[in-house]
Amino acid sequence: MAIDLYLVKFLVGNEGMLGAPLLHVAAAVDAPTGDITGQAEITQAVAPPGGIIRIKHFHGHVQLLALDPAVRLVILKGSYVFPFPPPAIGQGTAPFSARLIIEHDEWKGRGSFSYGGTDIDDVPVKVCKA
């Protein structure tokens, strides 16, 4: 019996590099369709409130990119809410996206992600053990 839906947690970024933004992803993948949905956080060692950005929902697609060696392309899109800097009152939304190239049977490879006006390019992707 094939698994139709599976859960995955992975990290995108230069873990261990001081001040580097890290994308933490928890997602559900519908294997037959390639649809992926989930939640994410971008963490960075900076002064609050910029240290954690919560992406409460993203969606995307996983597709086979090459057969030999087998690799997959993962595209994620979503948005997040951020507070306006003082003295302004209120909040706004900003876009989030990620593009990953991963090994077919594992969630490891290379990727890039963007949030607000920040682009993080060509960083490692690795699976997180639950």
C-alpha atoms as one frame of an Amber mdcrd trajectory, in Angstrom:
protein
   0.000   0.000   0.000   1.459   3.383  -1.040   1.590   6.347   1.312  -0.580
   9.134  -0.083   0.074  11.811   2.556   3.201  12.256   4.630   4.594  14.830
   7.045   8.045  16.349   6.797  10.101  18.847   8.784  13.140  20.473   7.243
  15.529  23.385   7.696  16.742  25.744   4.983  19.769  27.914   5.719  23.327
  28.072   6.981  22.877  26.565  10.423  25.739  27.549  12.718  26.535  30.778
  10.875  26.033  33.671  13.292  23.138  35.927  12.306  22.085  33.811   9.327
  18.318  33.579   8.741  16.994  30.019   9.018  13.737  28.751   7.527  12.107
  26.023   9.670   9.347  24.169   7.785   6.674  21.704   8.938   4.604  20.447
   6.015   2.200  17.836   4.723   2.843  16.447   1.237   0.152  14.780  -0.869
   2.413  12.383  -2.782   0.077  11.598  -5.728  -0.651  15.259  -6.551   2.591
  16.849  -5.330   0.680  19.451  -3.312   2.445  20.678  -0.170   0.984  22.817
   2.628   2.215  23.786   6.036   3.637  26.337   8.409   7.085  27.866   8.735
   9.219  30.162  10.838  12.157  32.288   9.846  14.508  32.773  12.777  17.469
  35.102  13.000  19.627  36.329  15.866  18.595  39.995  15.670  16.915  42.405
  18.073  13.165  41.930  18.556  10.698  42.040  16.935  12.711  40.787  13.932
  14.020  37.569  15.496  11.072  35.328  14.521   8.760  35.599  11.537   5.816
  33.181  11.594   4.317  32.028   8.319   1.016  30.551   9.467   0.173  28.971
   6.112   1.966  28.308   2.847   1.123  26.169  -0.159   3.145  24.863  -3.037
   4.087  21.977  -5.260   6.676  19.196  -5.403   7.602  17.894  -8.842  10.138
  15.508 -10.278  12.827  17.528 -12.055  15.260  14.865 -13.279  15.405  11.071
 -13.278  19.127  10.317 -13.129  19.937  11.262 -10.451  16.388  11.661  -9.209
  15.811  15.196  -7.906  12.715  17.198  -7.062  11.845  20.867  -7.367   9.840
  22.286  -4.436   8.110  25.669  -4.728   6.493  27.268  -1.642   4.434  30.492
  -1.473   2.717  32.305   1.349   2.695  35.502   3.368   3.169  36.689   6.910
   1.948  39.510   9.123   4.424  42.071  10.475   3.967  45.028  12.840   4.582
  48.537  11.528   7.640  50.121  13.163   6.936  52.778  15.825   5.520  55.362
  15.920   3.099  53.815  13.386   0.286  51.649  14.691  -0.976  48.536  12.941
   0.315  45.733  10.813   0.833  44.704   7.222   1.476  41.565   5.203   4.567
  40.617   3.230   5.203  37.808   0.726   7.197  34.653   1.380   8.503  32.165
  -1.179  11.024  29.330  -1.363  12.592  27.301  -4.176  14.355  24.055  -3.293
  16.175  21.348  -5.268  16.202  18.174  -3.176  17.113  14.533  -3.556  14.167
  12.401  -4.592  14.024  10.153  -1.535  15.262  12.656   1.071  14.651  16.262
   2.015  18.228  17.408   1.566  19.793  19.560  -1.103  20.050  23.303  -1.800
  17.517  26.097  -1.803  16.663  29.771  -1.657  13.955  31.722   0.139  12.614
  35.274   0.126  10.659  37.229   2.704   9.766  40.896   2.634  12.692  42.489
   0.809  15.266  39.869   1.829  16.590  37.116  -0.477  18.600  34.174   0.874
  20.214  32.257  -1.993  21.873  28.841  -2.409  21.802  27.530   1.150  21.622
  23.939   2.453  18.352  22.066   2.955  18.263  19.250   5.505  15.576  17.120
   7.055  14.848  17.572  10.770  14.223  14.464  12.828  10.972  14.711  14.768
